[in-house]
Amino acid sequence: MKIVSLQSVGLGATFPSRSYEGINEPYVLKVGKKIKDGRGGELGVTVTEINYQQGDFDAYGFEIYTVHTSDGHIRVLPADKYIAEWSE
């Protein structure tokens, strides 16, 4: 099974609306789609892979998602702040 998308828990990102007010939408990352900036515009970077990791650091457990992107970077996100969609 693989992770195909992540969605933030809570208010997420604020994107502008036509009435010049912000609209709170969950921040969504999908494999094969471009990453959006905080204003709703697309960055020139595509999500290539999302992984879940669990480990032990100084006797405290942690869970993270690593988001690999087309620019070669890995973004690390806390697992308790995102909901993952899994697929085969």
PDB file of N, CA, C and O in Angstrom:
ATOM      1  N   MET A   1       0.839  -1.175   0.000  1.00  0.00           N
ATOM      2  CA  MET A   1       0.000   0.000   0.000  1.00  0.00           C
ATOM      3  C   MET A   1       0.890   1.245   0.000  1.00  0.00           C
ATOM      4  O   MET A   1       1.947   1.279   0.629  1.00  0.00           O
ATOM      5  N   LYS A   2       0.427   2.264  -0.725  1.00  0.00           N
ATOM      6  CA  LYS A   2       1.158   3.521  -0.833  1.00  0.00           C
ATOM      7  C   LYS A   2       0.253   4.676  -0.436  1.00  0.00           C
ATOM      8  O   LYS A   2      -0.970   4.596  -0.544  1.00  0.00           O
ATOM      9  N   ILE A   3       0.876   5.745   0.024  1.00  0.00           N
ATOM     10  CA  ILE A   3       0.133   6.962   0.328  1.00  0.00           C
ATOM     11  C   ILE A   3       0.006   7.762  -0.963  1.00  0.00           C
ATOM     12  O   ILE A   3       1.002   8.014  -1.641  1.00  0.00           O
ATOM     13  N   VAL A   4      -1.216   8.160  -1.303  1.00  0.00           N
ATOM     14  CA  VAL A   4      -1.440   8.926  -2.530  1.00  0.00           C
ATOM     15  C   VAL A   4      -1.715  10.398  -2.255  1.00  0.00           C
ATOM     16  O   VAL A   4      -1.557  11.232  -3.146  1.00  0.00           O
ATOM     17  N   SER A   5      -2.129  10.731  -1.018  1.00  0.00           N
ATOM     18  CA  SER A   5      -2.341  12.140  -0.695  1.00  0.00           C
ATOM     19  C   SER A   5      -2.325  12.354   0.813  1.00  0.00           C
ATOM     20  O   SER A   5      -2.544  11.432   1.599  1.00  0.00           O
ATOM     21  N   LEU A   6      -2.055  13.613   1.193  1.00  0.00           N
ATOM     22  CA  LEU A   6      -2.135  14.058   2.577  1.00  0.00           C
ATOM     23  C   LEU A   6      -3.036  15.274   2.627  1.00  0.00           C
ATOM     24  O   LEU A   6      -3.016  16.108   1.721  1.00  0.00           O
ATOM     25  N   GLN A   7      -3.831  15.377   3.689  1.00  0.00           N
ATOM     26  CA  GLN A   7      -4.683  16.545   3.899  1.00  0.00           C
ATOM     27  C   GLN A   7      -4.469  17.029   5.322  1.00  0.00           C
ATOM     28  O   GLN A   7      -4.477  16.236   6.264  1.00  0.00           O
ATOM     29  N   SER A   8      -4.275  18.338   5.477  1.00  0.00           N
ATOM     30  CA  SER A   8      -4.042  18.877   6.807  1.00  0.00           C
ATOM     31  C   SER A   8      -5.288  18.753   7.673  1.00  0.00           C
ATOM     32  O   SER A   8      -6.416  18.772   7.183  1.00  0.00           O
ATOM     33  N   VAL A   9      -5.052  18.627   8.964  1.00  0.00           N
ATOM     34  CA  VAL A   9      -6.127  18.585   9.947  1.00  0.00           C
ATOM     35  C   VAL A   9      -6.276  20.004  10.490  1.00  0.00           C
ATOM     36  O   VAL A   9      -5.274  20.661  10.773  1.00  0.00           O
ATOM     37  N   GLY A  10      -7.489  20.477  10.636  1.00  0.00           N
ATOM     38  CA  GLY A  10      -7.701  21.824  11.159  1.00  0.00           C
ATOM     39  C   GLY A  10      -7.931  22.822  10.045  1.00  0.00           C
ATOM     40  O   GLY A  10      -8.441  22.471   8.981  1.00  0.00           O
ATOM     41  N   LEU A  11      -7.555  24.064  10.288  1.00  0.00           N
ATOM     42  CA  LEU A  11      -7.868  25.133   9.351  1.00  0.00           C
ATOM     43  C   LEU A  11      -7.078  25.077   8.062  1.00  0.00           C
ATOM     44  O   LEU A  11      -7.582  25.495   7.020  1.00  0.00           O
ATOM     45  N   GLY A  12      -5.861  24.576   8.100  1.00  0.00           N
ATOM     46  CA  GLY A  12      -5.072  24.474   6.881  1.00  0.00           C
ATOM     47  C   GLY A  12      -4.543  25.809   6.407  1.00  0.00           C
ATOM     48  O   GLY A  12      -4.158  26.647   7.222  1.00  0.00           O
ATOM     49  N   ALA A  13      -4.519  26.015   5.121  1.00  0.00           N
ATOM     50  CA  ALA A  13      -3.974  27.230   4.522  1.00  0.00           C
ATOM     51  C   ALA A  13      -5.099  28.212   4.221  1.00  0.00           C
ATOM     52  O   ALA A  13      -6.247  27.812   4.030  1.00  0.00           O
ATOM     53  N   THR A  14      -4.768  29.490   4.181  1.00  0.00           N
ATOM     54  CA  THR A  14      -5.742  30.519   3.833  1.00  0.00           C
ATOM     55  C   THR A  14      -5.487  30.958   2.404  1.00  0.00           C
ATOM     56  O   THR A  14      -4.402  31.441   2.081  1.00  0.00           O
ATOM     57  N   PHE A  15      -6.487  30.791   1.546  1.00  0.00           N
ATOM     58  CA  PHE A  15      -6.378  31.187   0.149  1.00  0.00           C
ATOM     59  C   PHE A  15      -7.266  32.403  -0.091  1.00  0.00           C
ATOM     60  O   PHE A  15      -8.326  32.511   0.525  1.00  0.00           O
ATOM     61  N   PRO A  16      -6.867  33.315  -0.961  1.00  0.00           N
ATOM     62  CA  PRO A  16      -7.680  34.517  -1.195  1.00  0.00           C
ATOM     63  C   PRO A  16      -8.966  34.183  -1.937  1.00  0.00           C
ATOM     64  O   PRO A  16      -9.033  33.234  -2.719  1.00  0.00           O
ATOM     65  N   SER A  17      -9.985  34.994  -1.666  1.00  0.00           N
ATOM     66  CA  SER A  17     -11.243  34.858  -2.398  1.00  0.00           C
ATOM     67  C   SER A  17     -11.448  36.114  -3.228  1.00  0.00           C
ATOM     68  O   SER A  17     -10.669  37.061  -3.119  1.00  0.00           O
ATOM     69  N   ARG A  18     -12.461  36.135  -4.035  1.00  0.00           N
ATOM     70  CA  ARG A  18     -12.711  37.304  -4.897  1.00  0.00           C
ATOM     71  C   ARG A  18     -13.180  38.514  -4.105  1.00  0.00           C
ATOM     72  O   ARG A  18     -13.076  39.644  -4.582  1.00  0.00           O
ATOM     73  N   SER A  19     -13.699  38.288  -2.892  1.00  0.00           N
ATOM     74  CA  SER A  19     -14.162  39.405  -2.067  1.00  0.00           C
ATOM     75  C   SER A  19     -13.047  39.920  -1.150  1.00  0.00           C
ATOM     76  O   SER A  19     -13.313  40.640  -0.187  1.00  0.00           O
ATOM     77  N   TYR A  20     -11.810  39.551  -1.450  1.00  0.00           N
ATOM     78  CA  TYR A  20     -10.620  39.984  -0.709  1.00  0.00           C
ATOM     79  C   TYR A  20     -10.599  39.480   0.729  1.00  0.00           C
ATOM     80  O   TYR A  20      -9.915  40.057   1.575  1.00  0.00           O
ATOM     81  N   GLU A  21     -11.333  38.421   1.016  1.00  0.00           N
ATOM     82  CA  GLU A  21     -11.279  37.780   2.312  1.00  0.00           C
ATOM     83  C   GLU A  21     -10.591  36.431   2.136  1.00  0.00           C
ATOM     84  O   GLU A  21     -10.608  35.845   1.054  1.00  0.00           O
ATOM     85  N   GLY A  22      -9.996  35.960   3.198  1.00  0.00           N
ATOM     86  CA  GLY A  22      -9.346  34.657   3.119  1.00  0.00           C
ATOM     87  C   GLY A  22     -10.339  33.533   3.324  1.00  0.00           C
ATOM     88  O   GLY A  22     -11.295  33.665   4.088  1.00  0.00           O
ATOM     89  N   ILE A  23     -10.111  32.442   2.648  1.00  0.00           N
ATOM     90  CA  ILE A  23     -10.916  31.240   2.802  1.00  0.00           C
ATOM     91  C   ILE A  23     -10.001  30.161   3.352  1.00  0.00           C
ATOM     92  O   ILE A  23      -8.978  29.842   2.746  1.00  0.00           O
ATOM     93  N   ASN A  24     -10.360  29.599   4.493  1.00  0.00           N
ATOM     94  CA  ASN A  24      -9.560  28.520   5.063  1.00  0.00           C
ATOM     95  C   ASN A  24      -9.912  27.213   4.384  1.00  0.00           C
ATOM     96  O   ASN A  24     -11.069  26.792   4.385  1.00  0.00           O
ATOM     97  N   GLU A  25      -8.919  26.582   3.811  1.00  0.00           N
ATOM     98  CA  GLU A  25      -9.077  25.293   3.151  1.00  0.00           C
ATOM     99  C   GLU A  25      -7.993  24.363   3.679  1.00  0.00           C
ATOM    100  O   GLU A  25      -6.899  24.811   4.023  1.00  0.00           O
ATOM    101  N   PRO A  26      -8.290  23.087   3.743  1.00  0.00           N
ATOM    102  CA  PRO A  26      -7.234  22.144   4.129  1.00  0.00           C
ATOM    103  C   PRO A  26      -6.093  22.195   3.114  1.00  0.00           C
ATOM    104  O   PRO A  26      -6.323  22.369   1.917  1.00  0.00           O
ATOM    105  N   TYR A  27      -4.872  22.042   3.601  1.00  0.00           N
ATOM    106  CA  TYR A  27      -3.716  21.983   2.722  1.00  0.00           C
ATOM    107  C   TYR A  27      -3.603  20.552   2.225  1.00  0.00           C
ATOM    108  O   TYR A  27      -3.507  19.627   3.032  1.00  0.00           O
ATOM    109  N   VAL A  28      -3.614  20.352   0.913  1.00  0.00           N
ATOM    110  CA  VAL A  28      -3.628  19.013   0.331  1.00  0.00           C
ATOM    111  C   VAL A  28      -2.382  18.811  -0.527  1.00  0.00           C
ATOM    112  O   VAL A  28      -2.027  19.665  -1.339  1.00  0.00           O
ATOM    113  N   LEU A  29      -1.731  17.680  -0.335  1.00  0.00           N
ATOM    114  CA  LEU A  29      -0.592  17.266  -1.150  1.00  0.00           C
ATOM    115  C   LEU A  29      -0.957  15.947  -1.804  1.00  0.00           C
ATOM    116  O   LEU A  29      -1.329  14.998  -1.114  1.00  0.00           O
ATOM    117  N   LYS A  30      -0.854  15.871  -3.144  1.00  0.00           N
ATOM    118  CA  LYS A  30      -1.188  14.645  -3.874  1.00  0.00           C
ATOM    119  C   LYS A  30      -0.025  14.241  -4.761  1.00  0.00           C
ATOM    120  O   LYS A  30       0.611  15.082  -5.395  1.00  0.00           O
ATOM    121  N   VAL A  31       0.244  12.949  -4.798  1.00  0.00           N
ATOM    122  CA  VAL A  31       1.299  12.427  -5.663  1.00  0.00           C
ATOM    123  C   VAL A  31       0.923  12.728  -7.114  1.00  0.00           C
ATOM    124  O   VAL A  31      -0.196  12.448  -7.546  1.00  0.00           O
ATOM    125  N   GLY A  32       1.862  13.298  -7.854  1.00  0.00           N
ATOM    126  CA  GLY A  32       1.647  13.636  -9.257  1.00  0.00           C
ATOM    127  C   GLY A  32       1.099  15.031  -9.481  1.00  0.00           C
ATOM    128  O   GLY A  32       0.963  15.461 -10.626  1.00  0.00           O
ATOM    129  N   LYS A  33       0.780  15.753  -8.404  1.00  0.00           N
ATOM    130  CA  LYS A  33       0.234  17.112  -8.512  1.00  0.00           C
ATOM    131  C   LYS A  33       1.249  18.118  -8.009  1.00  0.00           C
ATOM    132  O   LYS A  33       2.139  17.775  -7.230  1.00  0.00           O
ATOM    133  N   LYS A  34       1.118  19.360  -8.452  1.00  0.00           N
ATOM    134  CA  LYS A  34       2.020  20.423  -8.017  1.00  0.00           C
ATOM    135  C   LYS A  34       1.652  20.896  -6.612  1.00  0.00           C
ATOM    136  O   LYS A  34       0.494  20.831  -6.202  1.00  0.00           O
ATOM    137  N   ILE A  35       2.663  21.372  -5.886  1.00  0.00           N
ATOM    138  CA  ILE A  35       2.455  21.927  -4.549  1.00  0.00           C
ATOM    139  C   ILE A  35       1.952  23.354  -4.709  1.00  0.00           C
ATOM    140  O   ILE A  35       2.417  24.095  -5.575  1.00  0.00           O
ATOM    141  N   LYS A  36       0.985  23.736  -3.855  1.00  0.00           N
ATOM    142  CA  LYS A  36       0.455  25.106  -3.877  1.00  0.00           C
ATOM    143  C   LYS A  36       1.128  25.924  -2.791  1.00  0.00           C
ATOM    144  O   LYS A  36       1.498  25.410  -1.735  1.00  0.00           O
ATOM    145  N   ASP A  37       1.279  27.220  -3.078  1.00  0.00           N
ATOM    146  CA  ASP A  37       1.811  28.116  -2.061  1.00  0.00           C
ATOM    147  C   ASP A  37       0.657  28.584  -1.168  1.00  0.00           C
ATOM    148  O   ASP A  37      -0.478  28.142  -1.347  1.00  0.00           O
ATOM    149  N   GLY A  38       0.927  29.450  -0.234  1.00  0.00           N
ATOM    150  CA  GLY A  38      -0.079  29.910   0.708  1.00  0.00           C
ATOM    151  C   GLY A  38      -1.147  30.804   0.115  1.00  0.00           C
ATOM    152  O   GLY A  38      -2.110  31.147   0.801  1.00  0.00           O
ATOM    153  N   ARG A  39      -1.001  31.194  -1.152  1.00  0.00           N
ATOM    154  CA  ARG A  39      -1.992  32.060  -1.802  1.00  0.00           C
ATOM    155  C   ARG A  39      -2.798  31.326  -2.859  1.00  0.00           C
ATOM    156  O   ARG A  39      -3.566  31.952  -3.589  1.00  0.00           O
ATOM    157  N   GLY A  40      -2.641  30.027  -2.957  1.00  0.00           N
ATOM    158  CA  GLY A  40      -3.413  29.243  -3.920  1.00  0.00           C
ATOM    159  C   GLY A  40      -2.743  29.046  -5.259  1.00  0.00           C
ATOM    160  O   GLY A  40      -3.255  28.296  -6.090  1.00  0.00           O
ATOM    161  N   GLY A  41      -1.604  29.700  -5.501  1.00  0.00           N
ATOM    162  CA  GLY A  41      -0.875  29.527  -6.753  1.00  0.00           C
ATOM    163  C   GLY A  41      -0.021  28.275  -6.711  1.00  0.00           C
ATOM    164  O   GLY A  41       0.403  27.839  -5.641  1.00  0.00           O
ATOM    165  N   GLU A  42       0.229  27.700  -7.874  1.00  0.00           N
ATOM    166  CA  GLU A  42       1.044  26.490  -7.941  1.00  0.00           C
ATOM    167  C   GLU A  42       2.519  26.838  -8.016  1.00  0.00           C
ATOM    168  O   GLU A  42       2.920  27.768  -8.716  1.00  0.00           O
ATOM    169  N   LEU A  43       3.309  26.086  -7.294  1.00  0.00           N
ATOM    170  CA  LEU A  43       4.754  26.181  -7.400  1.00  0.00           C
ATOM    171  C   LEU A  43       5.192  25.255  -8.525  1.00  0.00           C
ATOM    172  O   LEU A  43       4.417  24.392  -8.937  1.00  0.00           O
ATOM    173  N   GLY A  44       6.372  25.404  -9.019  1.00  0.00           N
ATOM    174  CA  GLY A  44       6.850  24.560 -10.110  1.00  0.00           C
ATOM    175  C   GLY A  44       7.402  23.231  -9.625  1.00  0.00           C
ATOM    176  O   GLY A  44       8.332  22.692 -10.226  1.00  0.00           O
ATOM    177  N   VAL A  45       6.843  22.696  -8.547  1.00  0.00           N
ATOM    178  CA  VAL A  45       7.357  21.484  -7.916  1.00  0.00           C
ATOM    179  C   VAL A  45       6.227  20.466  -7.811  1.00  0.00           C
ATOM    180  O   VAL A  45       5.133  20.791  -7.347  1.00  0.00           O
ATOM    181  N   THR A  46       6.494  19.230  -8.244  1.00  0.00           N
ATOM    182  CA  THR A  46       5.497  18.158  -8.212  1.00  0.00           C
ATOM    183  C   THR A  46       5.842  17.153  -7.118  1.00  0.00           C
ATOM    184  O   THR A  46       7.011  16.828  -6.908  1.00  0.00           O
ATOM    185  N   VAL A  47       4.812  16.664  -6.421  1.00  0.00           N
ATOM    186  CA  VAL A  47       5.001  15.618  -5.410  1.00  0.00           C
ATOM    187  C   VAL A  47       5.238  14.299  -6.143  1.00  0.00           C
ATOM    188  O   VAL A  47       4.432  13.902  -6.985  1.00  0.00           O
ATOM    189  N   THR A  48       6.330  13.625  -5.827  1.00  0.00           N
ATOM    190  CA  THR A  48       6.653  12.358  -6.491  1.00  0.00           C
ATOM    191  C   THR A  48       6.363  11.144  -5.618  1.00  0.00           C
ATOM    192  O   THR A  48       6.074  10.064  -6.133  1.00  0.00           O
ATOM    193  N   GLU A  49       6.439  11.316  -4.298  1.00  0.00           N
ATOM    194  CA  GLU A  49       6.259  10.181  -3.395  1.00  0.00           C
ATOM    195  C   GLU A  49       5.967  10.701  -1.991  1.00  0.00           C
ATOM    196  O   GLU A  49       6.489  11.739  -1.586  1.00  0.00           O
ATOM    197  N   ILE A  50       5.122   9.966  -1.243  1.00  0.00           N
ATOM    198  CA  ILE A  50       4.842  10.289   0.157  1.00  0.00           C
ATOM    199  C   ILE A  50       5.044   9.012   0.971  1.00  0.00           C
ATOM    200  O   ILE A  50       4.511   7.956   0.630  1.00  0.00           O
ATOM    201  N   ASN A  51       5.821   9.121   2.051  1.00  0.00           N
ATOM    202  CA  ASN A  51       6.098   7.968   2.912  1.00  0.00           C
ATOM    203  C   ASN A  51       5.749   8.277   4.355  1.00  0.00           C
ATOM    204  O   ASN A  51       5.767   9.432   4.780  1.00  0.00           O
ATOM    205  N   TYR A  52       5.433   7.232   5.100  1.00  0.00           N
ATOM    206  CA  TYR A  52       5.172   7.328   6.532  1.00  0.00           C
ATOM    207  C   TYR A  52       6.353   6.725   7.262  1.00  0.00           C
ATOM    208  O   TYR A  52       6.853   5.671   6.870  1.00  0.00           O
ATOM    209  N   GLN A  53       6.809   7.385   8.328  1.00  0.00           N
ATOM    210  CA  GLN A  53       7.916   6.862   9.118  1.00  0.00           C
ATOM    211  C   GLN A  53       7.588   6.969  10.597  1.00  0.00           C
ATOM    212  O   GLN A  53       6.980   7.935  11.056  1.00  0.00           O
ATOM    213  N   GLN A  54       8.010   5.947  11.326  1.00  0.00           N
ATOM    214  CA  GLN A  54       7.811   5.921  12.767  1.00  0.00           C
ATOM    215  C   GLN A  54       9.141   5.590  13.392  1.00  0.00           C
ATOM    216  O   GLN A  54       9.859   4.719  12.902  1.00  0.00           O
ATOM    217  N   GLY A  55       9.482   6.271  14.469  1.00  0.00           N
ATOM    218  CA  GLY A  55      10.771   5.994  15.070  1.00  0.00           C
ATOM    219  C   GLY A  55      10.825   6.364  16.528  1.00  0.00           C
ATOM    220  O   GLY A  55       9.817   6.741  17.124  1.00  0.00           O
ATOM    221  N   ASP A  56      12.009   6.255  17.102  1.00  0.00           N
ATOM    222  CA  ASP A  56      12.237   6.546  18.508  1.00  0.00           C
ATOM    223  C   ASP A  56      13.400   7.530  18.590  1.00  0.00           C
ATOM    224  O   ASP A  56      14.485   7.266  18.073  1.00  0.00           O
ATOM    225  N   PHE A  57      13.165   8.656  19.237  1.00  0.00           N
ATOM    226  CA  PHE A  57      14.199   9.683  19.358  1.00  0.00           C
ATOM    227  C   PHE A  57      14.235  10.124  20.814  1.00  0.00           C
ATOM    228  O   PHE A  57      13.266  10.697  21.313  1.00  0.00           O
ATOM    229  N   ASP A  58      15.334   9.865  21.493  1.00  0.00           N
ATOM    230  CA  ASP A  58      15.473  10.213  22.911  1.00  0.00           C
ATOM    231  C   ASP A  58      14.313   9.694  23.753  1.00  0.00           C
ATOM    232  O   ASP A  58      13.791  10.408  24.609  1.00  0.00           O
ATOM    233  N   ALA A  59      13.918   8.461  23.508  1.00  0.00           N
ATOM    234  CA  ALA A  59      12.855   7.775  24.252  1.00  0.00           C
ATOM    235  C   ALA A  59      11.457   8.344  23.980  1.00  0.00           C
ATOM    236  O   ALA A  59      10.493   7.917  24.616  1.00  0.00           O
ATOM    237  N   TYR A  60      11.326   9.294  23.052  1.00  0.00           N
ATOM    238  CA  TYR A  60      10.016   9.805  22.660  1.00  0.00           C
ATOM    239  C   TYR A  60       9.715   9.281  21.264  1.00  0.00           C
ATOM    240  O   TYR A  60      10.535   9.425  20.357  1.00  0.00           O
ATOM    241  N   GLY A  61       8.572   8.687  21.088  1.00  0.00           N
ATOM    242  CA  GLY A  61       8.202   8.206  19.766  1.00  0.00           C
ATOM    243  C   GLY A  61       7.801   9.368  18.874  1.00  0.00           C
ATOM    244  O   GLY A  61       7.293  10.377  19.364  1.00  0.00           O
ATOM    245  N   PHE A  62       8.020   9.242  17.593  1.00  0.00           N
ATOM    246  CA  PHE A  62       7.557  10.257  16.662  1.00  0.00           C
ATOM    247  C   PHE A  62       7.059   9.583  15.401  1.00  0.00           C
ATOM    248  O   PHE A  62       7.514   8.498  15.036  1.00  0.00           O
ATOM    249  N   GLU A  63       6.138  10.227  14.752  1.00  0.00           N
ATOM    250  CA  GLU A  63       5.591   9.752  13.484  1.00  0.00           C
ATOM    251  C   GLU A  63       5.602  10.927  12.518  1.00  0.00           C
ATOM    252  O   GLU A  63       5.151  12.022  12.852  1.00  0.00           O
ATOM    253  N   ILE A  64       6.118  10.692  11.327  1.00  0.00           N
ATOM    254  CA  ILE A  64       6.208  11.756  10.325  1.00  0.00           C
ATOM    255  C   ILE A  64       5.817  11.230   8.953  1.00  0.00           C
ATOM    256  O   ILE A  64       5.811  10.025   8.703  1.00  0.00           O
ATOM    257  N   TYR A  65       5.492  12.164   8.077  1.00  0.00           N
ATOM    258  CA  TYR A  65       5.355  11.885   6.655  1.00  0.00           C
ATOM    259  C   TYR A  65       6.506  12.587   5.964  1.00  0.00           C
ATOM    260  O   TYR A  65       6.816  13.737   6.276  1.00  0.00           O
ATOM    261  N   THR A  66       7.141  11.902   5.025  1.00  0.00           N
ATOM    262  CA  THR A  66       8.155  12.547   4.198  1.00  0.00           C
ATOM    263  C   THR A  66       7.578  12.689   2.797  1.00  0.00           C
ATOM    264  O   THR A  66       7.125  11.718   2.190  1.00  0.00           O
ATOM    265  N   VAL A  67       7.603  13.922   2.300  1.00  0.00           N
ATOM    266  CA  VAL A  67       7.051  14.236   0.984  1.00  0.00           C
ATOM    267  C   VAL A  67       8.216  14.521   0.049  1.00  0.00           C
ATOM    268  O   VAL A  67       8.906  15.529   0.201  1.00  0.00           O
ATOM    269  N   HIS A  68       8.437  13.640  -0.916  1.00  0.00           N
ATOM    270  CA  HIS A  68       9.519  13.785  -1.889  1.00  0.00           C
ATOM    271  C   HIS A  68       8.977  14.559  -3.084  1.00  0.00           C
ATOM    272  O   HIS A  68       7.862  14.310  -3.542  1.00  0.00           O
ATOM    273  N   THR A  69       9.774  15.497  -3.584  1.00  0.00           N
ATOM    274  CA  THR A  69       9.314  16.346  -4.686  1.00  0.00           C
ATOM    275  C   THR A  69      10.285  16.332  -5.859  1.00  0.00           C
ATOM    276  O   THR A  69      11.429  15.891  -5.745  1.00  0.00           O
ATOM    277  N   SER A  70       9.797  16.825  -6.980  1.00  0.00           N
ATOM    278  CA  SER A  70      10.560  16.791  -8.233  1.00  0.00           C
ATOM    279  C   SER A  70      11.818  17.646  -8.192  1.00  0.00           C
ATOM    280  O   SER A  70      12.698  17.466  -9.033  1.00  0.00           O
ATOM    281  N   ASP A  71      11.933  18.567  -7.248  1.00  0.00           N
ATOM    282  CA  ASP A  71      13.136  19.391  -7.147  1.00  0.00           C
ATOM    283  C   ASP A  71      14.220  18.730  -6.294  1.00  0.00           C
ATOM    284  O   ASP A  71      15.262  19.331  -6.035  1.00  0.00           O
ATOM    285  N   GLY A  72      13.967  17.477  -5.855  1.00  0.00           N
ATOM    286  CA  GLY A  72      14.949  16.728  -5.096  1.00  0.00           C
ATOM    287  C   GLY A  72      14.888  16.947  -3.594  1.00  0.00           C
ATOM    288  O   GLY A  72      15.683  16.368  -2.854  1.00  0.00           O
ATOM    289  N   HIS A  73      13.969  17.765  -3.136  1.00  0.00           N
ATOM    290  CA  HIS A  73      13.844  18.018  -1.706  1.00  0.00           C
ATOM    291  C   HIS A  73      12.908  17.014  -1.043  1.00  0.00           C
ATOM    292  O   HIS A  73      12.080  16.378  -1.696  1.00  0.00           O
ATOM    293  N   ILE A  74      13.063  16.891   0.261  1.00  0.00           N
ATOM    294  CA  ILE A  74      12.173  16.070   1.075  1.00  0.00           C
ATOM    295  C   ILE A  74      11.588  16.978   2.150  1.00  0.00           C
ATOM    296  O   ILE A  74      12.318  17.557   2.955  1.00  0.00           O
ATOM    297  N   ARG A  75      10.280  17.094   2.153  1.00  0.00           N
ATOM    298  CA  ARG A  75       9.604  17.890   3.166  1.00  0.00           C
ATOM    299  C   ARG A  75       9.126  16.951   4.261  1.00  0.00           C
ATOM    300  O   ARG A  75       8.555  15.900   3.970  1.00  0.00           O
ATOM    301  N   VAL A  76       9.353  17.316   5.517  1.00  0.00           N
ATOM    302  CA  VAL A  76       9.000  16.485   6.660  1.00  0.00           C
ATOM    303  C   VAL A  76       7.800  17.115   7.355  1.00  0.00           C
ATOM    304  O   VAL A  76       7.840  18.280   7.752  1.00  0.00           O
ATOM    305  N   LEU A  77       6.725  16.328   7.499  1.00  0.00           N
ATOM    306  CA  LEU A  77       5.497  16.826   8.097  1.00  0.00           C
ATOM    307  C   LEU A  77       5.099  15.950   9.279  1.00  0.00           C
ATOM    308  O   LEU A  77       5.258  14.731   9.215  1.00  0.00           O
ATOM    309  N   PRO A  78       4.581  16.546  10.364  1.00  0.00           N
ATOM    310  CA  PRO A  78       4.168  15.744  11.521  1.00  0.00           C
ATOM    311  C   PRO A  78       2.916  14.932  11.207  1.00  0.00           C
ATOM    312  O   PRO A  78       1.946  15.467  10.668  1.00  0.00           O
ATOM    313  N   ALA A  79       2.932  13.651  11.540  1.00  0.00           N
ATOM    314  CA  ALA A  79       1.828  12.754  11.190  1.00  0.00           C
ATOM    315  C   ALA A  79       0.542  13.094  11.935  1.00  0.00           C
ATOM    316  O   ALA A  79      -0.545  12.789  11.445  1.00  0.00           O
ATOM    317  N   ASP A  80       0.639  13.712  13.099  1.00  0.00           N
ATOM    318  CA  ASP A  80      -0.576  14.034  13.842  1.00  0.00           C
ATOM    319  C   ASP A  80      -1.307  15.256  13.294  1.00  0.00           C
ATOM    320  O   ASP A  80      -2.392  15.586  13.773  1.00  0.00           O
ATOM    321  N   LYS A  81      -0.739  15.927  12.310  1.00  0.00           N
ATOM    322  CA  LYS A  81      -1.362  17.108  11.713  1.00  0.00           C
ATOM    323  C   LYS A  81      -1.903  16.856  10.304  1.00  0.00           C
ATOM    324  O   LYS A  81      -2.434  17.769   9.672  1.00  0.00           O
ATOM    325  N   TYR A  82      -1.769  15.616   9.808  1.00  0.00           N
ATOM    326  CA  TYR A  82      -2.209  15.283   8.449  1.00  0.00           C
ATOM    327  C   TYR A  82      -2.949  13.951   8.426  1.00  0.00           C
ATOM    328  O   TYR A  82      -2.661  13.052   9.215  1.00  0.00           O
ATOM    329  N   ILE A  83      -3.899  13.841   7.516  1.00  0.00           N
ATOM    330  CA  ILE A  83      -4.636  12.602   7.280  1.00  0.00           C
ATOM    331  C   ILE A  83      -4.158  12.044   5.941  1.00  0.00           C
ATOM    332  O   ILE A  83      -4.129  12.757   4.938  1.00  0.00           O
ATOM    333  N   ALA A  84      -3.788  10.775   5.934  1.00  0.00           N
ATOM    334  CA  ALA A  84      -3.261  10.159   4.716  1.00  0.00           C
ATOM    335  C   ALA A  84      -4.345   9.368   4.004  1.00  0.00           C
ATOM    336  O   ALA A  84      -5.186   8.727   4.635  1.00  0.00           O
ATOM    337  N   GLU A  85      -4.310   9.425   2.672  1.00  0.00           N
ATOM    338  CA  GLU A  85      -5.155   8.566   1.834  1.00  0.00           C
ATOM    339  C   GLU A  85      -4.238   7.491   1.248  1.00  0.00           C
ATOM    340  O   GLU A  85      -3.254   7.795   0.574  1.00  0.00           O
ATOM    341  N   TRP A  86      -4.575   6.246   1.515  1.00  0.00           N
ATOM    342  CA  TRP A  86      -3.770   5.112   1.072  1.00  0.00           C
ATOM    343  C   TRP A  86      -4.420   4.431  -0.128  1.00  0.00           C
ATOM    344  O   TRP A  86      -5.643   4.442  -0.269  1.00  0.00           O
ATOM    345  N   SER A  87      -3.599   3.839  -0.987  1.00  0.00           N
ATOM    346  CA  SER A  87      -4.101   3.094  -2.145  1.00  0.00           C
ATOM    347  C   SER A  87      -3.133   1.958  -2.436  1.00  0.00           C
ATOM    348  O   SER A  87      -2.005   1.940  -1.943  1.00  0.00           O
ATOM    349  N   GLU A  88      -3.591   1.021  -3.239  1.00  0.00           N
ATOM    350  CA  GLU A  88      -2.763  -0.129  -3.589  1.00  0.00           C
ATOM    351  C   GLU A  88      -1.773   0.213  -4.662  1.00  0.00           C
ATOM    352  O   GLU A  88      -0.993  -0.644  -5.078  1.00  0.00           O
TER     353      GLU A  88
END
